[in-house]
């Protein structure tokens, strides 16, 4: 199917909250309940399609192996995701073969090292397993939805992109526009789009008017389409009306959003009104002041960095288990970029556990292809790759491209 995310598209609204109105209990396993009541899901999806949605999301936000453990259903992970995807695809294809189906992966109830006990590569594997099941079920693309950290977002992209399908990412941020781990939203955008996200944006968070400032902050740096899927309210007794939500969403379109839908409590009636607003909106009139093309946009785990081509690097620093003193010295060096020598896979792992303490851009210097790739994979930011590395130039460029790095 021809997937054109660059054009304005209306997405769907909330799945879980609408299904609860239709009989799904708060403590039911959503995947199991839906498969026992497939007509309820089809009814909801048809309502969104009739409202004008051109992207429908699978109801798989709690269908990963970790979430399913709560109901003792983790052994059904692949079957549940494949079957839920097929249900969604069938409803959409019957309505209009051109409607896109987005397979949903969501935040895991796990925290990667060093802030948790789970190895980062385990998160990547969990997301990859779910993504392949969704692909087998026939989805057209994938969405890492309502992610709460850069680490989760990176793991989801790295896992999902193994399927070869486009991967969109949305973040659920705090009121101040940062993730729950204190990462800047611009940093998250830069990291995700460099890693290959096909679109990036905000989901859940709050009502439309309350996320306008966050969207305005990231729009100048976006090189991919921007998604907005805000909440319609706090509960069904405190909802924006469909016309109120559509009016607030118009501001988000003026700020550059083109992939538009809703999250919690957003009904088909809300989506229909938003769709009518979009049909009357002049997207060609939107003009965003973009960051200068010559600026090197880089990011660490918490903050973005903007450099020109004449930056100064530190002397190379070797890796060890505790790098706190060395990293503090790097920040006091007066240089623009920290040069980290990566000789082994263990070096890459050790730096990844220490990298959150460094608040400056990173450049990896290595003579080992394997070690360099591990460093790029594990680093929760986007890095430079030092052109002085003793690795074939074509290999160096290939590695850098695969992980959103820049060879300098």
ZAKOL-872081 format. One record per residue (C-alpha): residue in three letters; x, y negated, z negated. Coordinates in steps of 0.02 Angstrom, whole numbers. Layout:
REM ZAKOL-872081
<'ala', <X, Y, Z>>
...
//
This chain:
REM ZAKOL-872081
<'unk', <0, 0, 0>>
<'unk', <57, -177, 38>>
<'unk', <90, -258, -131>>
<'unk', <98, -447, -119>>
<'unk', <117, -514, -295>>
<'unk', <171, -683, -226>>
<'unk', <-9, -726, -180>>
<'unk', <-138, -780, -312>>
<'unk', <-226, -626, -381>>
<'unk', <-363, -604, -510>>
<'unk', <-325, -468, -637>>
<'unk', <-446, -381, -755>>
<'unk', <-489, -417, -936>>
<'unk', <-481, -319, -1098>>
<'unk', <-500, -131, -1100>>
<'unk', <-497, -79, -1283>>
<'unk', <-610, -214, -1354>>
<'unk', <-739, -189, -1216>>
<'unk', <-738, -1, -1240>>
<'unk', <-767, -25, -1425>>
<'unk', <-927, -114, -1379>>
<'unk', <-973, 41, -1280>>
<'unk', <-947, 171, -1416>>
<'unk', <-759, 197, -1440>>
<'unk', <-721, 199, -1626>>
<'unk', <-583, 94, -1700>>
<'unk', <-488, 248, -1758>>
<'unk', <-516, 358, -1607>>
<'unk', <-369, 408, -1500>>
<'unk', <-409, 296, -1350>>
<'unk', <-338, 413, -1219>>
<'unk', <-432, 564, -1287>>
<'unk', <-595, 469, -1309>>
<'unk', <-589, 398, -1133>>
<'unk', <-556, 568, -1055>>
<'unk', <-705, 636, -1152>>
<'unk', <-810, 486, -1093>>
<'unk', <-742, 446, -918>>
<'unk', <-904, 364, -863>>
<'unk', <-879, 226, -992>>
<'unk', <-710, 181, -918>>
<'unk', <-776, 188, -740>>
<'unk', <-921, 75, -789>>
<'unk', <-803, -54, -862>>
<'unk', <-685, -48, -714>>
<'unk', <-829, -68, -591>>
<'unk', <-887, -220, -689>>
<'unk', <-715, -300, -672>>
<'unk', <-707, -255, -488>>
<'unk', <-879, -332, -458>>
<'unk', <-817, -486, -551>>
<'unk', <-677, -503, -422>>
<'unk', <-526, -419, -502>>
<'unk', <-393, -367, -376>>
<'unk', <-277, -286, -503>>
<'unk', <-348, -159, -626>>
<'unk', <-242, -94, -770>>
<'unk', <-243, 85, -831>>
<'unk', <-302, 114, -1012>>
<'unk', <-134, 184, -1065>>
<'unk', <-68, 56, -1188>>
<'unk', <-73, 186, -1328>>
<'unk', <-39, 338, -1221>>
<'unk', <149, 347, -1243>>
<'unk', <226, 493, -1338>>
<'unk', <260, 388, -1493>>
<'unk', <84, 316, -1509>>
<'unk', <2, 484, -1476>>
<'unk', <92, 559, -1626>>
<'unk', <-31, 466, -1738>>
<'unk', <-169, 582, -1673>>
<'unk', <-60, 736, -1652>>
<'unk', <-77, 723, -1462>>
<'unk', <102, 689, -1411>>
<'unk', <108, 855, -1316>>
<'unk', <-25, 783, -1200>>
<'unk', <74, 628, -1151>>
<'unk', <103, 674, -969>>
<'unk', <-72, 746, -943>>
<'unk', <-160, 599, -1025>>
<'unk', <-66, 468, -925>>
<'unk', <-87, 560, -761>>
<'unk', <-273, 589, -789>>
<'unk', <-308, 411, -848>>
<'unk', <-215, 344, -697>>
<'unk', <-316, 455, -580>>
<'unk', <-480, 399, -658>>
<'unk', <-432, 217, -634>>
<'unk', <-367, 243, -457>>
<'unk', <-522, 339, -403>>
<'unk', <-640, 203, -463>>
<'unk', <-538, 68, -377>>
<'unk', <-517, 162, -213>>
<'unk', <-703, 199, -206>>
<'unk', <-740, 14, -228>>
<'unk', <-603, -58, -116>>
<'unk', <-445, 34, -58>>
<'unk', <-347, -130, -63>>
<'unk', <-369, -156, -251>>
<'unk', <-205, -129, -344>>
<'unk', <-192, -15, -495>>
<'unk', <-60, -61, -625>>
<'unk', <0, 77, -741>>
<'unk', <17, 7, -917>>
<'unk', <159, 41, -1037>>
<'unk', <160, -54, -1201>>
<'unk', <269, -90, -1354>>
<'unk', <326, 65, -1445>>
<'unk', <314, 82, -1633>>
<'unk', <503, 101, -1637>>
<'unk', <645, -23, -1658>>
<'unk', <806, 0, -1563>>
<'unk', <977, -10, -1645>>
<'unk', <1047, -111, -1731>>
<'unk', <882, -171, -1806>>
<'unk', <807, 3, -1809>>
<'unk', <864, 183, -1803>>
<'unk', <816, 226, -1624>>
<'unk', <953, 229, -1490>>
<'unk', <911, 109, -1349>>
<'unk', <927, 247, -1219>>
<'unk', <791, 345, -1309>>
<'unk', <670, 199, -1280>>
<'unk', <716, 198, -1096>>
<'unk', <680, 385, -1084>>
<'unk', <510, 369, -1170>>
<'unk', <457, 232, -1050>>
<'unk', <524, 328, -900>>
<'unk', <424, 484, -946>>
<'unk', <262, 384, -960>>
<'unk', <298, 288, -800>>
<'unk', <327, 446, -697>>
<'unk', <162, 519, -761>>
<'unk', <72, 359, -711>>
<'unk', <153, 365, -540>>
<'unk', <98, 545, -519>>
<'unk', <-77, 484, -560>>
<'unk', <-69, 367, -409>>
<'unk', <-38, 192, -479>>
<'unk', <29, 60, -360>>
<'unk', <139, -32, -484>>
<'unk', <180, -36, -669>>
<'unk', <160, -168, -803>>
<'unk', <255, -176, -968>>
<'unk', <117, -266, -1058>>
<'unk', <115, -372, -1217>>
<'unk', <297, -332, -1255>>
<'unk', <361, -411, -1416>>
<'unk', <551, -409, -1396>>
<'unk', <682, -426, -1259>>
<'unk', <749, -255, -1308>>
<'unk', <579, -174, -1278>>
<'unk', <558, -268, -1115>>
<'unk', <728, -213, -1050>>
<'unk', <698, -32, -1101>>
<'unk', <530, -35, -1013>>
<'unk', <600, -109, -853>>
<'unk', <747, 12, -850>>
<'unk', <632, 159, -880>>
<'unk', <492, 107, -763>>
<'unk', <600, 56, -616>>
<'unk', <665, 235, -604>>
<'unk', <498, 273, -520>>
<'unk', <535, 153, -378>>
<'unk', <373, 58, -412>>
<'unk', <367, -131, -442>>
<'unk', <371, -175, -627>>
<'unk', <285, -327, -701>>
<'unk', <317, -387, -880>>
<'unk', <213, -488, -1002>>
<'unk', <263, -543, -1175>>
<'unk', <158, -574, -1329>>
<'unk', <249, -715, -1419>>
<'unk', <226, -807, -1583>>
<'unk', <146, -978, -1597>>
<'unk', <316, -1062, -1577>>
<'unk', <345, -972, -1412>>
<'unk', <476, -852, -1479>>
<'unk', <466, -663, -1493>>
<'unk', <447, -582, -1663>>
<'unk', <637, -558, -1663>>
<'unk', <671, -743, -1631>>
<'unk', <709, -733, -1445>>
<'unk', <676, -886, -1338>>
<'unk', <544, -860, -1203>>
<'unk', <657, -936, -1069>>
<'unk', <790, -809, -1116>>
<'unk', <663, -668, -1097>>
<'unk', <612, -733, -925>>
<'unk', <792, -745, -864>>
<'unk', <836, -571, -928>>
<'unk', <681, -488, -855>>
<'unk', <687, -568, -684>>
<'unk', <873, -533, -666>>
<'unk', <840, -352, -713>>
<'unk', <714, -338, -573>>
<'unk', <543, -382, -644>>
<'unk', <423, -414, -500>>
<'unk', <323, -539, -605>>
<'unk', <335, -608, -781>>
<'unk', <219, -694, -900>>
<'unk', <117, -702, -1059>>
<'unk', <-19, -587, -1124>>
<'unk', <-129, -586, -1278>>
<'unk', <-40, -722, -1382>>
<'unk', <-186, -842, -1399>>
<'unk', <-322, -935, -1305>>
<'unk', <-272, -1015, -1138>>
<'unk', <-253, -1193, -1201>>
<'unk', <-134, -1134, -1337>>
<'unk', <-12, -1050, -1219>>
<'unk', <-2, -1192, -1093>>
<'unk', <153, -1261, -1177>>
<'unk', <241, -1093, -1166>>
<'unk', <203, -1078, -981>>
<'unk', <262, -1255, -948>>
<'unk', <426, -1211, -1035>>
<'unk', <467, -1062, -924>>
<'unk', <397, -1118, -756>>
<'unk', <551, -1218, -700>>
<'unk', <660, -1062, -718>>
<'unk', <543, -934, -640>>
<'unk', <597, -851, -478>>
<'unk', <456, -724, -486>>
<'unk', <266, -746, -495>>
<'unk', <199, -798, -665>>
<'unk', <65, -697, -755>>
<'unk', <-57, -762, -886>>
<'unk', <-176, -647, -979>>
<'unk', <-231, -742, -1135>>
<'unk', <-360, -692, -1265>>
<'unk', <-540, -750, -1252>>
<'unk', <-552, -764, -1440>>
<'unk', <-519, -684, -1609>>
<'unk', <-673, -570, -1612>>
<'unk', <-839, -554, -1523>>
<'unk', <-917, -681, -1642>>
<'unk', <-786, -814, -1601>>
<'unk', <-768, -812, -1413>>
<'unk', <-740, -942, -1281>>
<'unk', <-886, -942, -1161>>
<'unk', <-842, -888, -984>>
<'unk', <-851, -1069, -923>>
<'unk', <-744, -1130, -1069>>
<'unk', <-611, -999, -1035>>
<'unk', <-610, -1036, -848>>
<'unk', <-588, -1222, -882>>
<'unk', <-441, -1189, -998>>
<'unk', <-364, -1067, -873>>
<'unk', <-363, -1203, -740>>
<'unk', <-224, -1291, -835>>
<'unk', <-119, -1132, -827>>
<'unk', <-140, -1127, -638>>
<'unk', <-84, -1308, -629>>
<'unk', <74, -1255, -724>>
<'unk', <118, -1119, -599>>
<'unk', <24, -960, -646>>
<'unk', <-38, -858, -499>>
<'unk', <-76, -686, -574>>
<'unk', <-222, -720, -689>>
<'unk', <-326, -612, -805>>
<'unk', <-372, -591, -986>>
<'unk', <-327, -490, -1139>>
<'unk', <-423, -457, -1301>>
<'unk', <-610, -493, -1295>>
<'unk', <-605, -547, -1113>>
<'unk', <-764, -478, -1033>>
<'unk', <-811, -454, -850>>
<'unk', <-914, -614, -866>>
<'unk', <-758, -710, -915>>
<'unk', <-662, -636, -768>>
<'unk', <-802, -679, -645>>
<'unk', <-800, -861, -700>>
<'unk', <-610, -870, -692>>
<'unk', <-619, -796, -516>>
<'unk', <-740, -929, -459>>
<'unk', <-625, -1063, -529>>
<'unk', <-476, -985, -437>>
<'unk', <-570, -984, -272>>
<'unk', <-596, -1172, -285>>
<'unk', <-419, -1207, -346>>
<'unk', <-289, -1279, -225>>
<'unk', <-134, -1177, -262>>
<'unk', <-38, -1267, -124>>
<'unk', <-49, -1428, -223>>
<'unk', <48, -1357, -371>>
<'unk', <224, -1428, -377>>
<'unk', <346, -1368, -510>>
<'unk', <512, -1455, -540>>
<'unk', <633, -1309, -526>>
<'unk', <803, -1287, -606>>
<'unk', <946, -1333, -488>>
<'unk', <988, -1185, -375>>
<'unk', <1174, -1206, -412>>
<'unk', <1149, -1181, -599>>
<'unk', <1202, -1013, -665>>
<'unk', <1058, -958, -776>>
<'unk', <1117, -831, -904>>
<'unk', <1045, -769, -1068>>
<'unk', <1085, -677, -1227>>
<'unk', <965, -585, -1340>>
<'unk', <897, -745, -1415>>
<'unk', <941, -895, -1307>>
<'unk', <970, -951, -1127>>
<'unk', <1130, -1028, -1060>>
<'unk', <1149, -1143, -911>>
<'unk', <1322, -1156, -832>>
<'unk', <1407, -1224, -677>>
<'unk', <1538, -1126, -580>>
<'unk', <1683, -1207, -673>>
<'unk', <1655, -1125, -842>>
<'unk', <1801, -1078, -954>>
<'unk', <1822, -904, -1026>>
<'unk', <1902, -850, -1189>>
<'unk', <2047, -730, -1197>>
<'unk', <1986, -548, -1194>>
<'unk', <1929, -477, -1360>>
<'unk', <1937, -291, -1398>>
<'unk', <1786, -200, -1470>>
<'unk', <1771, -112, -1637>>
<'unk', <1633, -62, -1756>>
<'unk', <1627, -227, -1851>>
<'unk', <1661, -376, -1737>>
<'unk', <1587, -514, -1845>>
<'unk', <1751, -606, -1874>>
<'unk', <1805, -596, -1691>>
<'unk', <1636, -658, -1629>>
<'unk', <1638, -807, -1746>>
<'unk', <1812, -852, -1682>>
<'unk', <1750, -842, -1503>>
<'unk', <1613, -968, -1540>>
<'unk', <1741, -1086, -1617>>
<'unk', <1861, -1068, -1468>>
<'unk', <1787, -1212, -1368>>
<'unk', <1769, -1100, -1214>>
<'unk', <1605, -1077, -1121>>
<'unk', <1601, -888, -1102>>
<'unk', <1661, -747, -1215>>
<'unk', <1768, -616, -1128>>
<'unk', <1740, -442, -1200>>
<'unk', <1858, -301, -1153>>
<'unk', <1766, -137, -1126>>
<'unk', <1883, 12, -1109>>
<'unk', <1772, 156, -1163>>
<'unk', <1588, 202, -1183>>
<'unk', <1615, 185, -1371>>
<'unk', <1672, 5, -1342>>
<'unk', <1510, -29, -1250>>
<'unk', <1408, 46, -1392>>
<'unk', <1503, -48, -1527>>
<'unk', <1482, -215, -1438>>
<'unk', <1296, -184, -1415>>
<'unk', <1278, -162, -1603>>
<'unk', <1369, -327, -1634>>
<'unk', <1309, -433, -1488>>
<'unk', <1164, -513, -1584>>
<'unk', <1293, -609, -1687>>
<'unk', <1367, -696, -1534>>
<'unk', <1284, -856, -1473>>
<'unk', <1371, -886, -1308>>
<'unk', <1371, -805, -1135>>
<'unk', <1467, -643, -1113>>
<'unk', <1584, -580, -979>>
<'unk', <1636, -397, -976>>
<'unk', <1814, -353, -923>>
<'unk', <1840, -168, -889>>
<'unk', <1942, -42, -790>>
<'unk', <1814, 97, -817>>
<'unk', <1658, 107, -709>>
<'unk', <1570, 218, -837>>
<'unk', <1610, 104, -984>>
<'unk', <1561, -53, -889>>
<'unk', <1394, 20, -838>>
<'unk', <1357, 69, -1018>>
<'unk', <1401, -107, -1077>>
<'unk', <1284, -185, -948>>
<'unk', <1145, -62, -991>>
<'unk', <1157, -85, -1180>>
<'unk', <1179, -274, -1186>>
<'unk', <1013, -359, -1220>>
<'unk', <1048, -508, -1111>>
<'unk', <1120, -538, -939>>
<'unk', <1309, -545, -928>>
<'unk', <1450, -594, -814>>
<'unk', <1565, -459, -747>>
<'unk', <1745, -516, -741>>
<'unk', <1812, -504, -564>>
<'unk', <1983, -460, -637>>
<'unk', <1915, -290, -688>>
<'unk', <2012, -144, -616>>
<'unk', <1863, -74, -522>>
<'unk', <1832, -72, -335>>
<'unk', <1750, -236, -282>>
<'unk', <1601, -151, -199>>
<'unk', <1570, -42, -352>>
<'unk', <1583, -196, -464>>
<'unk', <1454, -289, -360>>
<'unk', <1339, -138, -358>>
<'unk', <1346, -118, -546>>
<'unk', <1317, -302, -575>>
<'unk', <1168, -306, -458>>
<'unk', <1089, -157, -545>>
<'unk', <1088, -242, -714>>
<'unk', <1060, -424, -668>>
<'unk', <1242, -472, -699>>
<'unk', <1349, -597, -604>>
<'unk', <1526, -560, -544>>
<'unk', <1644, -705, -577>>
//
